[in-house]
Amino acid sequence: MNGDESLGKPARQITDSARRAAALTRQLLAFSRKQVIQARALNLNTVLQNFASMLPRLLGEHIKIQSDYAPDLPAIEADTGMLEQIVMNLAVNARDAMTTGGQISIATSTQFVTEDYARTHVDAQSGRMVCLAVTDTGCGMDGKTLGRIFEPFFSTKEVGKGTGLGLATVYGIVKQHRGWIEVTSEVGVGTTFKIYFPAMVKSR
């Protein structure tokens, strides 16, 4: 073994550790809502379509991916990288809930939220919203687990399998974008995350 080869493995380990540390820092910043947003007018469908090519590699061959993007989706004011981080974290979470295979569905829609609805749903606001829905056919969650999923460092995965920051990061990013999240889940059936973003008002 020459000198270059003997140094190669430690160098790769250092690089991997640095990459993981950088990712963890980004997650912590997003959770604490201190990550800088580079927001601009975006079409969520376009962001999802551009990111879609990464999902098969991220999820593996045992996960089927289905998409349903609503036409004429209004623009939202958002950061492209942060939207991709939301989708990535939700997709990985869904994958881990489908160890023997399954399906993840990603859908968009335009919804008008009434004042009555907003009053009875935590963090909700009235008006025209763009909704991102991510559904999996995984193991689902019981009520006790569902009540804790956005807590930082809470995880149902084995030690070393996750940081417990994925969903906390999603929550932090959504709050930075003045949106909110609604989650429904049933043990043995699957889970749906619905994320609402305020639609931009068209200028006259």
C-alpha positions as CSV (number, residue, x, y, z in Angstrom):
1,M,0.0,0.0,0.0
2,N,1.5,3.3,-1.0
3,G,1.3,6.6,1.0
4,D,-1.5,8.0,-1.1
5,E,-3.8,5.0,-0.5
6,S,-3.1,4.9,3.2
7,L,-4.2,8.5,3.5
8,G,-7.2,8.1,1.2
9,K,-9.5,6.4,3.7
10,P,-8.9,8.8,6.6
11,A,-9.3,11.8,4.2
12,R,-12.6,10.4,3.0
13,Q,-13.8,9.9,6.6
14,I,-12.8,13.5,7.4
15,T,-14.7,14.7,4.4
16,D,-17.8,12.7,5.2
17,S,-17.7,13.9,8.8
18,A,-17.5,17.5,7.7
19,R,-20.4,17.0,5.3
20,R,-22.5,15.4,8.0
21,A,-21.6,18.3,10.4
22,A,-22.6,20.9,7.8
23,A,-25.9,19.1,7.2
24,L,-26.6,19.0,10.9
25,T,-25.8,22.7,11.3
26,R,-28.2,23.5,8.5
27,Q,-30.9,21.5,10.2
28,L,-30.3,23.2,13.5
29,L,-30.4,26.6,11.9
30,A,-33.6,25.7,10.1
31,F,-35.2,24.4,13.3
32,S,-34.2,27.5,15.2
33,R,-35.4,29.6,12.3
34,K,-32.1,31.4,11.9
35,Q,-31.2,30.1,8.4
36,V,-31.1,32.9,5.9
37,I,-34.0,32.8,3.4
38,Q,-33.3,33.7,-0.2
39,A,-37.0,34.0,-1.1
40,R,-38.4,34.9,-4.5
41,A,-41.6,34.2,-6.4
42,L,-41.6,30.4,-7.2
43,N,-44.0,27.9,-8.8
44,L,-44.0,24.9,-6.4
45,N,-44.7,22.5,-9.3
46,T,-41.5,23.7,-11.1
47,V,-39.4,23.1,-8.0
48,L,-40.8,19.6,-7.5
49,Q,-40.4,18.7,-11.1
50,N,-36.7,19.8,-11.1
51,F,-36.1,17.9,-7.9
52,A,-38.0,14.7,-9.0
53,S,-35.0,13.1,-10.7
54,M,-33.2,12.8,-7.4
55,L,-36.0,11.0,-5.6
56,P,-35.5,7.5,-7.1
57,R,-31.9,7.5,-6.0
58,L,-32.8,8.8,-2.6
59,L,-35.6,6.4,-2.0
60,G,-34.5,3.2,-3.7
61,E,-36.1,0.8,-6.1
62,H,-38.5,-0.6,-3.5
63,I,-40.4,2.7,-3.3
64,K,-42.8,3.7,-6.1
65,I,-43.2,7.5,-6.6
66,Q,-46.5,9.0,-7.8
67,S,-47.0,12.7,-8.5
68,D,-50.1,14.8,-9.0
69,Y,-49.4,18.5,-9.7
70,A,-52.4,20.8,-10.0
71,P,-52.3,23.1,-13.0
72,D,-52.3,26.9,-12.8
73,L,-50.8,26.8,-9.3
74,P,-50.3,30.4,-7.9
75,A,-46.8,31.5,-7.0
76,I,-45.4,31.4,-3.5
77,E,-42.6,33.5,-2.0
78,A,-40.0,30.9,-1.0
79,D,-36.4,29.7,-1.0
80,T,-35.8,26.9,-3.6
81,G,-33.2,25.1,-1.5
82,M,-35.4,25.1,1.6
83,L,-38.4,23.7,-0.4
84,E,-36.2,20.9,-1.7
85,Q,-35.0,20.3,1.9
86,I,-38.7,19.9,3.0
87,V,-39.4,17.4,0.2
88,M,-36.1,15.5,0.9
89,N,-36.8,15.2,4.6
90,L,-40.4,14.1,4.1
91,A,-39.4,11.6,1.4
92,V,-36.7,10.0,3.6
93,N,-39.1,9.9,6.5
94,A,-41.6,8.1,4.3
95,R,-39.0,5.7,3.0
96,D,-37.9,4.7,6.5
97,A,-41.6,4.0,7.3
98,M,-41.8,1.6,4.3
99,T,-38.9,-0.9,4.9
100,T,-40.5,-3.6,2.8
101,G,-41.5,-1.3,0.0
102,G,-44.5,0.9,-0.7
103,Q,-45.6,4.1,-2.5
104,I,-45.0,7.8,-1.8
105,S,-47.4,10.3,-3.4
106,I,-46.5,14.0,-3.9
107,A,-49.4,16.3,-4.8
108,T,-50.0,20.0,-5.1
109,S,-53.3,22.0,-5.0
110,T,-54.7,25.4,-4.5
111,Q,-57.0,25.8,-1.5
112,F,-59.0,28.7,0.0
113,V,-58.9,28.5,3.8
114,T,-61.9,30.1,5.5
115,E,-61.7,32.1,8.7
116,D,-63.8,29.4,10.5
117,Y,-61.3,26.8,9.5
118,A,-58.3,28.9,10.5
119,R,-59.8,29.5,14.0
120,T,-60.1,25.7,14.7
121,H,-56.7,24.6,13.3
122,V,-53.4,25.4,15.0
123,D,-51.1,27.9,13.1
124,A,-53.6,28.1,10.2
125,Q,-54.5,31.4,8.5
126,S,-57.3,32.3,6.2
127,G,-56.9,33.1,2.5
128,R,-55.7,31.4,-0.7
129,M,-53.0,28.8,0.0
130,V,-50.8,26.5,-2.0
131,C,-50.8,23.0,-0.5
132,L,-48.1,20.4,-0.7
133,A,-49.2,16.9,0.3
134,V,-46.8,14.0,0.8
135,T,-48.5,10.6,1.5
136,D,-46.9,7.2,2.2
137,T,-48.2,3.7,2.6
138,G,-45.9,3.0,5.5
139,C,-46.3,1.8,9.1
140,G,-48.1,4.9,10.2
141,M,-48.0,6.4,13.7
142,D,-50.1,6.2,16.8
143,G,-51.4,9.3,18.6
144,K,-48.6,9.5,21.1
145,T,-45.9,9.4,18.5
146,L,-47.9,11.9,16.3
147,G,-47.9,14.4,19.1
148,R,-44.1,14.4,19.3
149,I,-42.9,14.2,15.7
150,F,-41.8,17.9,15.5
151,E,-39.8,17.8,18.7
152,P,-36.1,18.2,18.0
153,F,-34.1,15.0,18.5
154,F,-37.2,12.9,18.9
155,S,-36.9,9.8,16.8
156,T,-38.5,6.3,16.6
157,K,-35.5,5.0,14.6
158,E,-32.6,2.9,16.0
159,V,-29.6,4.7,17.5
160,G,-27.4,5.9,14.7
161,K,-30.2,5.7,12.0
162,G,-31.2,9.4,12.3
163,T,-30.6,12.7,14.1
164,G,-34.2,13.3,15.1
165,L,-34.1,16.6,13.3
166,G,-35.7,15.9,10.0
167,L,-39.3,16.8,10.8
168,A,-38.2,19.5,13.3
169,T,-36.3,21.0,10.4
170,V,-39.4,20.8,8.1
171,Y,-41.4,22.5,10.8
172,G,-38.8,25.3,11.2
173,I,-38.6,26.0,7.4
174,V,-42.4,26.0,7.0
175,K,-42.8,28.5,9.9
176,Q,-40.1,30.7,8.2
177,H,-42.3,30.7,5.1
178,R,-45.4,31.8,7.1
179,G,-47.0,28.4,6.5
180,W,-48.2,25.5,8.6
181,I,-48.4,21.7,8.6
182,E,-51.2,19.3,9.2
183,V,-50.5,15.6,9.7
184,T,-52.8,12.6,9.6
185,S,-51.7,9.0,10.2
186,E,-53.0,5.6,10.9
187,V,-51.0,2.6,12.1
188,G,-50.6,0.0,9.4
189,V,-52.0,2.3,6.7
190,G,-49.7,5.3,6.3
191,T,-49.2,9.0,6.8
192,T,-50.0,12.2,5.0
193,F,-48.2,15.5,5.6
194,K,-50.0,18.6,4.2
195,I,-48.0,21.8,4.1
196,Y,-49.7,25.1,3.4
197,F,-47.9,28.2,2.0
198,P,-49.6,31.6,1.4
199,A,-50.2,32.2,-2.2
200,M,-48.8,35.4,-3.6
201,V,-51.3,38.1,-4.6
202,K,-51.1,39.0,-8.3
203,S,-50.1,42.5,-9.0
204,R,-52.4,44.5,-11.2
